Amino acid sequence: MPIERKLIKQGENPIADYYGSQALFDPRNLLTSVRAAEFMASAEGMGREDLLRTIEMMLLTTHGLQRRFQRASRINEMSDLPNKTALKETLQSVIYGLQRMEREGIASPRRAFGFGDLDGLKTINDNLDHVAGDHAIKSFAKALRQHVRDDEYVSHMSGDEFGIILTDTTNNPDFMHEAKERLETDISDATFDWDGNVYPLKGSFGFVEIMSTDTPESVIARADEHMQILKKAKGHDRYRGLPEPVGVVGTEDAAPAL
């Protein structure tokens, strides 16, 4: 009988017996590894202790890779912020929490979601180039990361679209409006440098309250719609032409580039 069948045969699991943890050291997990087939082909003559140590090492390697892959699948590579998949999982957890507290009759703090984007990205792409646009997005993401508070969650969904989850810890009826104004003001100081010039960055945000009846998709859609309405009311796209540089890289009067 092949060694792998011996290991997973009903009632014979030496890995689980030896380590007391079938969840992590289940030989069936080993079969998902590309290297497993090569190992199993040569394992017949291996002693039990050597076999266990070898399998342990391979499983730990596989487990570590799985964790790294899992993290990578939830991170936006451009900004190193949580991506849309991670955001939707977090929103779902928030909604479940609201539903649970509602069922138990417990008053819960208000939670809000903000949809934000970088103003004038198309203008930057058209007048400079798409590499400059990517650089602007990275600088915008860095500015957001610097200005969100410790209890706020920021995500880079895709392109120039970002999401922020807020909690009203002070029972402030205007906390969503104040958060929007705060972020837009903070971001207005952000810049990115390109081809020796320093250009200003601006962003727009639309916040909606997260309800227990929501889904992650409905929250994102409502906030996006609200943000678009606010942008149109201000006459956006805010960049009708490439903005004038606010400084030159390497000079004392240049605005700080991110």
N, C-alpha and C positions, 0 to 999 in steps of 0.2 A: 504493500500500500504506500503511495507517495507520502512524504513526510508532512506536507501541508494538510492532507486528509487525516493523518494520525493526530495532528495538533487540534483540529477542530471537530474530531469525532465526538459524538454524543458522550458526555461524561468524562472526556479526557481533555482537559485544558490545563496543561502544566504551567503555562504563563500566568493564568489567573490564580492557580493554586500557589505558585511561587511568590507572586507579588501582591496577591489579595486585591487586585483591581482589574476586573474584567473590562471596565469601560475604557481604560487607556491601553492596557496590554492585551487586547483581544487579538488572537492570531488572525482573525478574519480581516482586521484592519490592515494587516501586513499585505494581504493579497491585493490591495489597491495600489501598492507601490510598484513602480516599474521595475525596481531592483529586486522585488520579491521573487520573481520567476527565476532569475539567475541564482539567487541564494538557495532557493528550494531545490534546484536541480543538483546542487553539490552538498546538501545538508545531510544526506542519508548516513554518512559515516561519522557525523559529529556527535560528541558526547553530550549528555543532557545539560550539564552546567555550561559548556561552551555554547551550546545551542541557545540557551536562555539568555546568556549575556549578549550574544550576537543579535538576537531578535530584539532585546531591550534597546540596544544601541540604534538599531534601524527604526524602531518605533518612535524613539525620542526624536530622531532626525526628521521622520515624517511628520510627527506632531508639531515640531517647531516650524517646518515649512508650511504646514496648514495654517498655523496661527499668523505667519507672515503674509501668506496669500489672503487670508481673511481680512487682515488690516488693510492690505493694499487695495482690496476690492471696495473698501469704504472710504478711501482717501482720494481726493482730487490731486493728481500728480502736479498740476501747474502751481497750485497754491499750498499744498500740504494741509488743506482743511478737509473736514468731513465732506463727502460728496452727497449727491442726492439720495443714494441708497441709504446711507447712514442717517441722513436727515429724516427720511420717511419712517425709518425704524424708531427714531427718537420721538417724532410726532405721534406715532402710534402709541408709544409708551405714555406720553402725556395724555392722550385721549383716554386710554385705559384707566389712568389714574383719576381723571375727572369723572369717568363713569362709575368707578368704584366708590369714590367719595359721595357721589350723588346717590347711589344705592344705599349707602350707610348713613345718609342724612348729615354728612359732615360738610361744613362750609369750606370750600377750597379757594385758594388764591386765584385770581384771574391770570390766565396765561394768554399770551399773544404771539402771533407769528408775523414777521415782517419780510416782505419780498423786496429786495434791493437790486439795482443794477447800475452799471457805470454809464454815465451820460456821455454821448458823443463818440461811442466806440467806432461806429461806421465812418465818421468823419476822420478819426485818427487813422483807421485802416486805409481810407481812400487817399488821404493827403500825405501820409508817411508810408507805412506799409503794414502788413499783417503781423510781422515780427514786433513792430512798435506797439501794435494793438495788444499783443500778448504781454509785452512788458508793462503796458498800462494796467492790464487786468491783474498782473502779479502785484503791482504797487498798490492797486485798489484793495486787493485781498489783504495785503500786509497792513494797510491803514485800518481796515475793519478789525483785524485781529488785535491791533494795538488799542482800539478805542472801545471795543465791547467790554462790558463789565464782567467780573468773575462769575456772576450767576447767570450770564447770558450765553447762549449757544449760537455759534455762527457756522454756517455751512456754505461751501462753494458748489452750487448745484451743477452748473455748466456754463461755458462761455463767460459772459459778464453778469450772470445771474447768481445772487446770493440769498441765503435765508438766515433769519435771526429769530430765535425763540426767547421770549422774555417772560418774567414772572413779576406780577405786581405785589411786592412785599409791603407796600405802605398804604394799600387801599386807596390809591390815588385815581380818581375817575378819568384824569387826563394822561395817564401814564403812557398810553400808546402814542398820543400826539407829541408828548414831551420826548419820548424815545426817538421818534422820527426826526424831530427838530435837532435833537442832540447829535444824532449820527450824521445828518446832512451837514451840520455846522462843523463837526469834527473832520469829516471827509473833505470839506472845502479847503482845508489846509494841506491836503495831500498833493504830491507832485510825482511826476516820473520824468526821467531824463532820457533824451534821445538825440543822437547826432550832435552832442555838445550843448543842446538847449534843455531847459527845464520847463515842463508844461504843467499847468494845473489840472487837477482831477476833480470831478464832481460826481455825486451819486444821487439817486432818487430812491425813496422807500415808501412802501405802503403797508400799514399794519392792520390786522384784523384780529379779533378775539377768537381763541380756539374754544370750540364748544364740544360738549360731550357727544353730540350727534354728528360731529364731523368725521371725515376720513382724512388721512394725510393728503390725498389728492384734492379734496375739496378745500382744505385750508390753503394749500399752495395756490390753487386757482383763484380763490377769493382775494387773496393778498395781491396776486399778480394783477387782477382786474382793477383793484383799488389803486395800486401804484400807477397803472397806465392812465387812469382818470386824473390823478394828481399831476402827472407829467403833462398831459394835454392842457390842463387848467393853467399851468405855468408857461405854456408856449413851447414845450419841448418838442423836438430834440434841443437841449440847451445849447449845443454847439451848432450854430448855423454855418460856421466855418471853423477851420482849425484855430483854437485859441492862441493868442499871442503868448510867446514864452514869458515866464515870469523871472527868468534869470538864465545865466550861462553856467554850465558845469565848470567848477574850478575857480569861480570868482567869489569874492566875499559877499556880494549882494545877491547871489543866487539863492533861491528858495531851496530848502533842504530836500534832496531827492531821496525817495524811499528805496 
